[in-house]
Every structure is written in structure tokens, then in C-alpha cells.
Amino acid sequence: MSGKLAFYHLTDEAAAEVLRRIEAFNRGRTGERGCYAVSLSTEYRPYYALWRVFPDAERPLFVRTLAVTFDAAAGRAMQLLGNCNIRLDVENNAAFEACYGQTDDIIPFGRYKGKRLAEIYYLAPSYVLWLANRFVSDSSRYDRLVELAKRFACVHFELTVQKRRISSVSRFVGEKGDRLTGLEVTVLNVRLQVDTYKPDFYVDQNVLAADRDGNRFIFLVKAAGQSLTPNALYCGSRKVERQQRLRLVSAKVMGHYESHGVKYTRLGYVRLMR
């Protein structure tokens, strides 16, 4: 983030809470290949938008509008980035104002004539990928258009394919059987899981989390009691939510595994700080 952020119709306290969530989201992410940025709303542009900032490009790439509130926009941006390993920043709209009037991303031919690449990518990403990888022209006047399409192809890879094939900064933590204490992690994902070794419905929470160095951990938060259905937690269970920060009083390393280039440490006997 560059300079002091100017929030329009938003209290400092509310903005600070969202910025803390983004800070937690960025743990383990890299800025070596640029970043994604949320542009702030203004009196004349009352919406937040997502941009891709490439280190070797003369200007950022507009990806899409997000929402009209900072909280919703940040949540949508983090959802779009998913497991993408690139950091998310927040910038004043002034950093992007000069980009709105550019016309070199308007398609001058075909079924989408007159539309911008960002709009076409939202409606039909396959067309933009065709333009980036297969379009052939006998004129250099379309070179800039193809260049921008290639940058959208990069965005497409980062937001979709790369969710399963990320270049991870994670490493294995500890040795099997080691006891870890005082581990602080941020929850990346949670899913409900029925304990098949117990009768009826004991619904556990299967947690994917990362520490501040980007190391990934998998562990269960066990059910505190029996649920009425397999799709809901017991009313007395502690609910774990995405982007929540947890402190593990202690945990035992049960093993390690690697999937699609990402290293995970599996934990058991987890005790959470209340």
C-alpha cells in the first residue's frame, strides 16, 4: 500500500478490521510477480474494483468490479484469489484513475466488437484466451490488444488453474511424533466431516490453516457432542470460520504429505486456546 488510504463513507475502525483480515490473508503470499489490488471507492466512483498490477507493465490491468462496500469487496477479492500465491493490496483510486480512459483494450471486430477485454473476460473467458493464444493478424495494430489479452490469460491461470497447482512457500514442520506448542495459524478453509468411528452424527471440523511463514497445516476440531444431522455442528461445538486466527496450545505431528507442489503437516491431539 502506498501513502495514506482515503476511505469514503467508512469509519477508521471498520476499515482497520478489514485491513487486518487482508493482512492475515497475505501471510505466506508473495509480491515477486506483482500483486492484485483493491481500488477504493470515491464520491464519483462508488464501487471497489480488482486490479492486477504486473511489475513489468506500464499500467495495471482492470479485472472487475467487486462491491460497493469495503467489507464485501475484500471478501470477494479473497474468494477470487483462493489458493493463488500472490498478495492482495489496497490502493487509493487515484493510482488507477488514468487507466479508465484508455481505449486500447476495446475489441474492434467480431461478435464482441465495441466491448472491453475485462467485460469479455467476465462473460466469455474462452474468447480472451483464444485472442491471447491463437489469434493471428497480418497487421501490427492489434499487437497491443493481444498483449493485454495475454495478461488476462495470466490472470485466468492465477484465479482458476493455479488453485490446484500453486508454487507453494510451505515446508514440512517438525518430525512425526513431535509435539508443537504455541502455534498461531490463520484458517484458510473449513469443511464439516462426520466421525465414522462413532454412532449417529458426531460432526467434526476439518481445518486447513497456515502460519505466518505460509506453512500449511491440516487438523480436526472434534465435535463436542452429537448433532441431529450430518450437516450441522453440535450446538456446544466451537465453530471455526475462514480467516479466523487460532492459537494451538499444543498439537502432535501425525505426518506429512505433498499435493500439487504444496507441503502439508497433519496434526492430531489439537488443543485450542479458548
Contacts in CASP RR format, 6 or more apart in sequence:
PFRMAT RR
TARGET T0000
AUTHOR 0000-0000-0000
METHOD contacts of the structure
MODEL  1
MSGKLAFYHLTDEAAAEVLRRIEAFNRGRTGERGCYAVSLSTEYRPYYAL
WRVFPDAERPLFVRTLAVTFDAAAGRAMQLLGNCNIRLDVENNAAFEACY
GQTDDIIPFGRYKGKRLAEIYYLAPSYVLWLANRFVSDSSRYDRLVELAK
RFACVHFELTVQKRRISSVSRFVGEKGDRLTGLEVTVLNVRLQVDTYKPD
FYVDQNVLAADRDGNRFIFLVKAAGQSLTPNALYCGSRKVERQQRLRLVS
AKVMGHYESHGVKYTRLGYVRLMR
1 89 0 8 1.000
1 90 0 8 1.000
1 91 0 8 1.000
2 91 0 8 1.000
2 95 0 8 1.000
3 92 0 8 1.000
5 15 0 8 1.000
5 40 0 8 1.000
5 90 0 8 1.000
5 91 0 8 1.000
5 92 0 8 1.000
6 40 0 8 1.000
6 42 0 8 1.000
6 92 0 8 1.000
7 15 0 8 1.000
7 40 0 8 1.000
7 70 0 8 1.000
8 40 0 8 1.000
8 41 0 8 1.000
8 42 0 8 1.000
8 43 0 8 1.000
8 46 0 8 1.000
9 41 0 8 1.000
10 70 0 8 1.000
14 70 0 8 1.000
14 71 0 8 1.000
15 70 0 8 1.000
18 70 0 8 1.000
18 71 0 8 1.000
18 74 0 8 1.000
19 90 0 8 1.000
21 74 0 8 1.000
21 75 0 8 1.000
21 78 0 8 1.000
21 243 0 8 1.000
22 74 0 8 1.000
22 78 0 8 1.000
22 88 0 8 1.000
22 90 0 8 1.000
24 186 0 8 1.000
24 243 0 8 1.000
24 245 0 8 1.000
25 78 0 8 1.000
25 81 0 8 1.000
25 88 0 8 1.000
25 186 0 8 1.000
25 243 0 8 1.000
26 87 0 8 1.000
26 88 0 8 1.000
27 186 0 8 1.000
27 210 0 8 1.000
27 211 0 8 1.000
27 212 0 8 1.000
27 213 0 8 1.000
27 214 0 8 1.000
28 85 0 8 1.000
28 169 0 8 1.000
28 210 0 8 1.000
28 212 0 8 1.000
28 213 0 8 1.000
28 214 0 8 1.000
29 85 0 8 1.000
29 86 0 8 1.000
29 87 0 8 1.000
29 88 0 8 1.000
29 169 0 8 1.000
30 85 0 8 1.000
30 86 0 8 1.000
30 87 0 8 1.000
30 169 0 8 1.000
31 86 0 8 1.000
31 87 0 8 1.000
33 54 0 8 1.000
33 55 0 8 1.000
33 86 0 8 1.000
34 53 0 8 1.000
34 54 0 8 1.000
34 55 0 8 1.000
34 86 0 8 1.000
34 87 0 8 1.000
35 53 0 8 1.000
35 86 0 8 1.000
35 87 0 8 1.000
35 88 0 8 1.000
35 89 0 8 1.000
36 50 0 8 1.000
36 51 0 8 1.000
36 52 0 8 1.000
36 53 0 8 1.000
36 63 0 8 1.000
36 77 0 8 1.000
36 81 0 8 1.000
36 86 0 8 1.000
36 87 0 8 1.000
36 88 0 8 1.000
36 89 0 8 1.000
37 50 0 8 1.000
37 51 0 8 1.000
37 52 0 8 1.000
37 53 0 8 1.000
37 60 0 8 1.000
37 88 0 8 1.000
37 89 0 8 1.000
37 90 0 8 1.000
37 91 0 8 1.000
37 95 0 8 1.000
38 48 0 8 1.000
38 49 0 8 1.000
38 50 0 8 1.000
38 51 0 8 1.000
38 66 0 8 1.000
38 73 0 8 1.000
38 74 0 8 1.000
38 77 0 8 1.000
38 88 0 8 1.000
38 89 0 8 1.000
38 90 0 8 1.000
38 91 0 8 1.000
39 48 0 8 1.000
39 49 0 8 1.000
39 50 0 8 1.000
39 51 0 8 1.000
39 91 0 8 1.000
39 92 0 8 1.000
39 93 0 8 1.000
39 95 0 8 1.000
39 96 0 8 1.000
40 48 0 8 1.000
40 70 0 8 1.000
40 90 0 8 1.000
40 91 0 8 1.000
40 92 0 8 1.000
40 93 0 8 1.000
41 47 0 8 1.000
41 48 0 8 1.000
41 68 0 8 1.000
41 70 0 8 1.000
41 93 0 8 1.000
42 93 0 8 1.000
45 93 0 8 1.000
46 68 0 8 1.000
47 65 0 8 1.000
47 66 0 8 1.000
47 67 0 8 1.000
47 68 0 8 1.000
47 73 0 8 1.000
48 65 0 8 1.000
48 66 0 8 1.000
48 67 0 8 1.000
48 68 0 8 1.000
48 69 0 8 1.000
48 70 0 8 1.000
48 73 0 8 1.000
48 74 0 8 1.000
49 62 0 8 1.000
49 63 0 8 1.000
49 64 0 8 1.000
49 65 0 8 1.000
49 66 0 8 1.000
49 96 0 8 1.000
50 63 0 8 1.000
50 64 0 8 1.000
50 65 0 8 1.000
50 66 0 8 1.000
50 76 0 8 1.000
50 77 0 8 1.000
50 80 0 8 1.000
51 60 0 8 1.000
51 61 0 8 1.000
51 62 0 8 1.000
51 63 0 8 1.000
51 91 0 8 1.000
51 96 0 8 1.000
52 60 0 8 1.000
52 61 0 8 1.000
52 63 0 8 1.000
52 151 0 8 1.000
52 154 0 8 1.000
52 155 0 8 1.000
53 60 0 8 1.000
53 61 0 8 1.000
53 89 0 8 1.000
54 60 0 8 1.000
54 61 0 8 1.000
54 151 0 8 1.000
54 154 0 8 1.000
57 151 0 8 1.000
59 98 0 8 1.000
59 99 0 8 1.000
59 102 0 8 1.000
60 95 0 8 1.000
60 96 0 8 1.000
60 99 0 8 1.000
61 118 0 8 1.000
61 148 0 8 1.000
61 151 0 8 1.000
61 152 0 8 1.000
61 155 0 8 1.000
62 96 0 8 1.000
62 99 0 8 1.000
62 118 0 8 1.000
63 118 0 8 1.000
63 121 0 8 1.000
63 155 0 8 1.000
64 118 0 8 1.000
64 121 0 8 1.000
64 122 0 8 1.000
66 72 0 8 1.000
66 73 0 8 1.000
66 76 0 8 1.000
66 77 0 8 1.000
67 73 0 8 1.000
67 76 0 8 1.000
74 90 0 8 1.000
77 88 0 8 1.000
78 88 0 8 1.000
78 243 0 8 1.000
80 159 0 8 1.000
81 88 0 8 1.000
81 158 0 8 1.000
81 159 0 8 1.000
82 159 0 8 1.000
82 163 0 8 1.000
83 162 0 8 1.000
83 163 0 8 1.000
83 164 0 8 1.000
83 166 0 8 1.000
83 188 0 8 1.000
84 158 0 8 1.000
84 159 0 8 1.000
84 162 0 8 1.000
84 163 0 8 1.000
84 166 0 8 1.000
85 162 0 8 1.000
85 166 0 8 1.000
85 167 0 8 1.000
85 168 0 8 1.000
85 169 0 8 1.000
86 158 0 8 1.000
104 144 0 8 1.000
104 145 0 8 1.000
104 148 0 8 1.000
105 116 0 8 1.000
105 117 0 8 1.000
105 118 0 8 1.000
105 145 0 8 1.000
105 148 0 8 1.000
106 114 0 8 1.000
106 115 0 8 1.000
106 116 0 8 1.000
106 117 0 8 1.000
107 113 0 8 1.000
107 114 0 8 1.000
107 115 0 8 1.000
107 116 0 8 1.000
107 117 0 8 1.000
107 120 0 8 1.000
107 145 0 8 1.000
108 114 0 8 1.000
111 127 0 8 1.000
112 120 0 8 1.000
112 124 0 8 1.000
112 127 0 8 1.000
117 128 0 8 1.000
117 145 0 8 1.000
117 148 0 8 1.000
117 149 0 8 1.000
117 152 0 8 1.000
118 152 0 8 1.000
120 127 0 8 1.000
120 128 0 8 1.000
121 128 0 8 1.000
121 152 0 8 1.000
121 155 0 8 1.000
121 156 0 8 1.000
125 152 0 8 1.000
125 156 0 8 1.000
128 149 0 8 1.000
128 152 0 8 1.000
128 153 0 8 1.000
128 156 0 8 1.000
129 149 0 8 1.000
129 152 0 8 1.000
129 153 0 8 1.000
129 156 0 8 1.000
131 145 0 8 1.000
131 146 0 8 1.000
131 149 0 8 1.000
132 146 0 8 1.000
132 149 0 8 1.000
132 150 0 8 1.000
132 152 0 8 1.000
132 153 0 8 1.000
133 150 0 8 1.000
133 153 0 8 1.000
135 142 0 8 1.000
135 146 0 8 1.000
135 149 0 8 1.000
137 146 0 8 1.000
164 260 0 8 1.000
165 260 0 8 1.000
165 261 0 8 1.000
166 260 0 8 1.000
166 261 0 8 1.000
166 262 0 8 1.000
167 261 0 8 1.000
168 216 0 8 1.000
168 261 0 8 1.000
168 262 0 8 1.000
168 263 0 8 1.000
169 213 0 8 1.000
169 214 0 8 1.000
170 210 0 8 1.000
170 214 0 8 1.000
170 215 0 8 1.000
170 216 0 8 1.000
170 262 0 8 1.000
170 263 0 8 1.000
170 264 0 8 1.000
171 213 0 8 1.000
171 215 0 8 1.000
171 263 0 8 1.000
172 215 0 8 1.000
172 256 0 8 1.000
172 263 0 8 1.000
172 265 0 8 1.000
173 180 0 8 1.000
173 211 0 8 1.000
173 215 0 8 1.000
173 217 0 8 1.000
173 253 0 8 1.000
173 265 0 8 1.000
174 180 0 8 1.000
174 253 0 8 1.000
174 265 0 8 1.000
175 253 0 8 1.000
176 253 0 8 1.000
176 254 0 8 1.000
176 255 0 8 1.000
176 256 0 8 1.000
177 252 0 8 1.000
177 253 0 8 1.000
177 254 0 8 1.000
177 255 0 8 1.000
178 252 0 8 1.000
178 253 0 8 1.000
179 250 0 8 1.000
179 251 0 8 1.000
179 252 0 8 1.000
179 253 0 8 1.000
180 248 0 8 1.000
180 250 0 8 1.000
180 251 0 8 1.000
180 252 0 8 1.000
180 253 0 8 1.000
180 267 0 8 1.000
181 248 0 8 1.000
181 249 0 8 1.000
181 250 0 8 1.000
182 247 0 8 1.000
182 248 0 8 1.000
182 249 0 8 1.000
182 250 0 8 1.000
183 211 0 8 1.000
183 217 0 8 1.000
183 247 0 8 1.000
183 248 0 8 1.000
183 251 0 8 1.000
184 211 0 8 1.000
184 212 0 8 1.000
184 245 0 8 1.000
184 246 0 8 1.000
184 247 0 8 1.000
184 248 0 8 1.000
185 209 0 8 1.000
185 210 0 8 1.000
185 211 0 8 1.000
185 217 0 8 1.000
185 245 0 8 1.000
185 246 0 8 1.000
185 248 0 8 1.000
186 209 0 8 1.000
186 210 0 8 1.000
186 211 0 8 1.000
186 243 0 8 1.000
186 244 0 8 1.000
186 245 0 8 1.000
186 246 0 8 1.000
187 207 0 8 1.000
187 208 0 8 1.000
187 209 0 8 1.000
187 240 0 8 1.000
187 241 0 8 1.000
187 242 0 8 1.000
187 243 0 8 1.000
187 244 0 8 1.000
187 245 0 8 1.000
187 246 0 8 1.000
188 208 0 8 1.000
188 209 0 8 1.000
188 210 0 8 1.000
188 216 0 8 1.000
188 242 0 8 1.000
189 207 0 8 1.000
189 208 0 8 1.000
189 242 0 8 1.000
190 205 0 8 1.000
190 206 0 8 1.000
190 207 0 8 1.000
190 208 0 8 1.000
190 240 0 8 1.000
190 241 0 8 1.000
190 242 0 8 1.000
191 205 0 8 1.000
191 206 0 8 1.000
192 203 0 8 1.000
192 204 0 8 1.000
192 205 0 8 1.000
192 206 0 8 1.000
192 230 0 8 1.000
192 231 0 8 1.000
192 232 0 8 1.000
192 233 0 8 1.000
193 203 0 8 1.000
193 204 0 8 1.000
193 205 0 8 1.000
193 206 0 8 1.000
193 220 0 8 1.000
194 201 0 8 1.000
194 202 0 8 1.000
194 203 0 8 1.000
194 204 0 8 1.000
194 230 0 8 1.000
195 202 0 8 1.000
195 203 0 8 1.000
195 204 0 8 1.000
195 222 0 8 1.000
195 223 0 8 1.000
200 226 0 8 1.000
201 226 0 8 1.000
201 227 0 8 1.000
201 228 0 8 1.000
201 229 0 8 1.000
201 230 0 8 1.000
202 222 0 8 1.000
202 223 0 8 1.000
202 225 0 8 1.000
202 226 0 8 1.000
202 227 0 8 1.000
202 234 0 8 1.000
203 223 0 8 1.000
203 227 0 8 1.000
203 230 0 8 1.000
203 231 0 8 1.000
203 232 0 8 1.000
203 233 0 8 1.000
203 234 0 8 1.000
203 237 0 8 1.000
204 220 0 8 1.000
204 221 0 8 1.000
204 222 0 8 1.000
204 223 0 8 1.000
205 220 0 8 1.000
205 221 0 8 1.000
205 233 0 8 1.000
205 237 0 8 1.000
205 239 0 8 1.000
205 240 0 8 1.000
206 218 0 8 1.000
206 220 0 8 1.000
207 217 0 8 1.000
207 218 0 8 1.000
207 219 0 8 1.000
207 220 0 8 1.000
207 221 0 8 1.000
207 240 0 8 1.000
207 246 0 8 1.000
208 216 0 8 1.000
208 217 0 8 1.000
208 218 0 8 1.000
209 216 0 8 1.000
209 217 0 8 1.000
209 219 0 8 1.000
209 246 0 8 1.000
210 216 0 8 1.000
210 217 0 8 1.000
211 217 0 8 1.000
215 263 0 8 1.000
215 265 0 8 1.000
216 262 0 8 1.000
216 263 0 8 1.000
216 264 0 8 1.000
216 265 0 8 1.000
217 264 0 8 1.000
217 265 0 8 1.000
217 266 0 8 1.000
217 267 0 8 1.000
218 264 0 8 1.000
218 265 0 8 1.000
218 266 0 8 1.000
218 267 0 8 1.000
219 251 0 8 1.000
219 266 0 8 1.000
219 267 0 8 1.000
219 268 0 8 1.000
219 270 0 8 1.000
220 268 0 8 1.000
220 270 0 8 1.000
221 237 0 8 1.000
221 238 0 8 1.000
221 240 0 8 1.000
221 270 0 8 1.000
221 272 0 8 1.000
223 233 0 8 1.000
223 234 0 8 1.000
223 237 0 8 1.000
224 234 0 8 1.000
224 236 0 8 1.000
224 237 0 8 1.000
224 238 0 8 1.000
225 234 0 8 1.000
225 236 0 8 1.000
225 237 0 8 1.000
226 234 0 8 1.000
227 233 0 8 1.000
227 234 0 8 1.000
233 239 0 8 1.000
238 272 0 8 1.000
240 246 0 8 1.000
246 272 0 8 1.000
246 273 0 8 1.000
247 272 0 8 1.000
247 273 0 8 1.000
248 267 0 8 1.000
248 270 0 8 1.000
248 271 0 8 1.000
248 272 0 8 1.000
248 273 0 8 1.000
249 271 0 8 1.000
249 272 0 8 1.000
249 273 0 8 1.000
250 269 0 8 1.000
250 270 0 8 1.000
250 271 0 8 1.000
251 267 0 8 1.000
251 268 0 8 1.000
251 269 0 8 1.000
251 270 0 8 1.000
251 271 0 8 1.000
252 267 0 8 1.000
252 268 0 8 1.000
252 269 0 8 1.000
253 265 0 8 1.000
253 266 0 8 1.000
253 267 0 8 1.000
253 268 0 8 1.000
254 266 0 8 1.000
254 267 0 8 1.000
254 268 0 8 1.000
255 265 0 8 1.000
255 266 0 8 1.000
256 263 0 8 1.000
256 264 0 8 1.000
256 265 0 8 1.000
256 266 0 8 1.000
257 263 0 8 1.000
257 264 0 8 1.000
257 266 0 8 1.000
258 264 0 8 1.000
END
